[in-house]
C-alpha cells in the first residue's frame, strides 16, 4: 500500500504546482481531478470484480 501513498503525494505536489498558475487554468485542473477520480473508481470496480470472480471460481473448483 505505500506505493499508493507515494503516488498520492506526487499527485498533490503536482496539484500544488498547478495551483501556482493563473486562475484560468482551474477548469483544466478540475477536469484533470475528475479524470483521476474516474480512473480510481473504475480501478476499484475492476479490482472488486476480479476479487469476487476469483472467490466464485475457487468456490466452484471443488
C-alpha angles and dihedrals in degrees: 000000000000090000089064092054092048090052090047091050091050090049091051091049089051090049091050089053089049092050089060089067123086121289095253088074092060090091090056090048090049090052090048091051091049089049091051092048090051090052091049093049093046090048091051092049092049091046093050091046091052091047094051091044090052091050091048091048093049090047092054094042094083 
